Amino acid sequence: MKFIVDNWMLILIALSSGSMLAWPLVRGSGAGALTAQGAVQLINRERAVVVDVRDAEEFAAGHMTGAKNVPLDQLEAKLATTVKNKNLPLLLVCATGTRAQRAVATAKKLGYEQAQAVAGGLKGWREANLPVEKA
């Protein structure tokens, strides 16, 4: 007991730093995020559908080969008509991965249980030297 009383500040620092390290795991950050190589495997092996959630202008400037464009603000209304088969893996991509993470939550709410965001978005895709096409 004397140790705890004498070293209460060190114990507090250890507990707070441990909780900060555990917070991303508890919050689930990165859950559903997929590397560019993992995305390629899903596209090739399981016929995953790629949906780009950027605006039309961003999409036209360059996008993943074969991607369909459904802007994030229209995702809830248009996803069901764009991707009819909810059993196929759904890969959501944006410029850096931030909007795609929000899109995953919307897609799962609509019944797309295999929805995943591509980590790093189109930037990560390009950094992996994977093909990009322009509209």
C-alpha positions as CSV (number, residue, x, y, z in Angstrom):
1,M,0.0,0.0,0.0
2,K,2.9,2.3,0.8
3,F,4.2,1.8,-2.8
4,I,0.8,2.9,-4.3
5,V,0.7,6.0,-2.1
6,D,4.3,7.0,-2.8
7,N,4.1,6.4,-6.6
8,W,0.5,7.4,-7.3
9,M,1.6,9.7,-10.1
10,L,3.6,7.0,-11.9
11,I,0.7,4.6,-11.7
12,L,-1.7,7.3,-13.1
13,I,0.7,8.0,-16.0
14,A,1.0,4.2,-16.7
15,L,-2.8,3.8,-16.7
16,S,-3.5,6.8,-18.9
17,S,-0.9,5.8,-21.5
18,G,-2.2,2.3,-21.5
19,S,-5.7,3.5,-22.1
20,M,-4.5,5.8,-24.9
21,L,-2.8,2.8,-26.6
22,A,-6.0,0.7,-26.2
23,W,-8.4,3.4,-27.4
24,P,-8.0,2.7,-31.2
25,L,-8.8,-1.0,-30.6
26,V,-11.8,-0.2,-28.5
27,R,-13.1,2.4,-31.0
28,G,-12.5,0.1,-33.9
29,S,-10.5,2.5,-36.0
30,G,-9.3,0.8,-39.2
31,A,-12.0,-1.8,-38.9
32,G,-13.1,-2.7,-42.4
33,A,-10.1,-1.0,-43.9
34,L,-8.3,-3.1,-46.6
35,T,-4.9,-2.7,-48.2
36,A,-4.6,-2.1,-51.9
37,Q,-3.2,-5.6,-52.4
38,G,-6.0,-7.1,-50.4
39,A,-8.5,-5.2,-52.6
40,V,-6.9,-6.6,-55.8
41,Q,-7.3,-10.1,-54.4
42,L,-10.9,-9.5,-53.6
43,I,-11.6,-8.1,-57.0
44,N,-9.8,-11.0,-58.8
45,R,-11.0,-13.9,-56.6
46,E,-14.4,-12.9,-55.3
47,R,-15.5,-10.4,-58.0
48,A,-15.7,-7.5,-55.5
49,V,-17.5,-4.4,-56.7
50,V,-15.6,-1.1,-56.4
51,V,-17.6,2.0,-55.6
52,D,-15.8,5.4,-55.6
53,V,-17.6,7.8,-53.2
54,R,-15.9,11.0,-54.4
55,D,-17.7,13.7,-56.4
56,A,-18.1,13.3,-60.1
57,E,-15.3,15.8,-60.9
58,E,-12.8,14.0,-58.7
59,F,-13.9,10.6,-60.2
60,A,-13.4,12.0,-63.7
61,A,-9.9,13.1,-62.9
62,G,-8.8,9.5,-62.1
63,H,-10.3,6.4,-60.5
64,M,-9.6,2.7,-59.9
65,T,-10.2,0.6,-63.0
66,G,-13.7,-0.6,-63.2
67,A,-15.0,1.5,-60.3
68,K,-18.5,2.8,-60.2
69,N,-19.1,6.4,-59.0
70,V,-21.7,7.0,-56.3
71,P,-20.9,10.3,-54.4
72,L,-21.1,9.9,-50.6
73,D,-24.0,12.3,-50.2
74,Q,-26.1,10.1,-52.7
75,L,-24.9,6.7,-51.4
76,E,-27.9,5.8,-49.4
77,A,-30.3,6.6,-52.3
78,K,-28.3,5.1,-55.2
79,L,-26.2,2.2,-53.8
80,A,-29.0,-0.4,-54.1
81,T,-29.5,0.4,-57.8
82,T,-25.8,0.5,-58.5
83,V,-24.8,-2.7,-56.7
84,K,-27.7,-5.2,-56.7
85,N,-26.0,-8.2,-55.3
86,K,-25.5,-7.6,-51.5
87,N,-23.5,-10.9,-51.1
88,L,-20.5,-9.7,-53.2
89,P,-17.7,-7.9,-51.4
90,L,-18.1,-4.1,-51.7
91,L,-15.0,-2.0,-51.8
92,L,-15.5,1.7,-51.1
93,V,-12.8,4.2,-52.1
94,C,-12.3,7.9,-51.9
95,A,-9.2,10.2,-52.1
96,T,-7.6,9.2,-48.8
97,G,-9.9,6.7,-47.1
98,T,-11.8,9.1,-44.8
99,R,-15.0,9.3,-46.7
100,A,-14.9,5.7,-47.5
101,Q,-14.9,4.8,-43.8
102,R,-18.1,6.8,-43.4
103,A,-19.5,5.1,-46.5
104,V,-18.8,1.6,-45.0
105,A,-21.2,2.5,-42.1
106,T,-23.9,3.5,-44.6
107,A,-23.4,0.4,-46.8
108,K,-23.6,-1.9,-43.8
109,K,-26.8,-0.1,-42.7
110,L,-28.2,-0.9,-46.2
111,G,-27.3,-4.6,-45.8
112,Y,-23.9,-4.8,-47.5
113,E,-22.2,-6.9,-44.8
114,Q,-19.0,-7.4,-46.8
115,A,-18.4,-3.6,-47.3
116,Q,-14.9,-2.5,-46.7
117,A,-12.9,0.7,-47.2
118,V,-9.7,0.6,-49.2
119,A,-7.0,2.0,-46.8
120,G,-5.4,5.1,-48.1
121,G,-8.0,5.5,-50.8
122,L,-7.0,6.3,-54.3
123,K,-3.7,7.8,-52.9
124,G,-2.8,4.4,-51.5
125,W,-3.9,2.7,-54.7
126,R,-1.6,4.9,-56.7
127,E,1.3,4.5,-54.2
128,A,1.0,0.7,-54.8
129,N,1.4,1.4,-58.5
130,L,-2.0,-0.1,-59.4
131,P,-3.9,1.0,-62.5
132,V,-5.9,4.2,-62.6
133,E,-8.2,5.3,-65.4
134,K,-9.7,8.6,-66.3
135,A,-13.2,9.2,-67.5
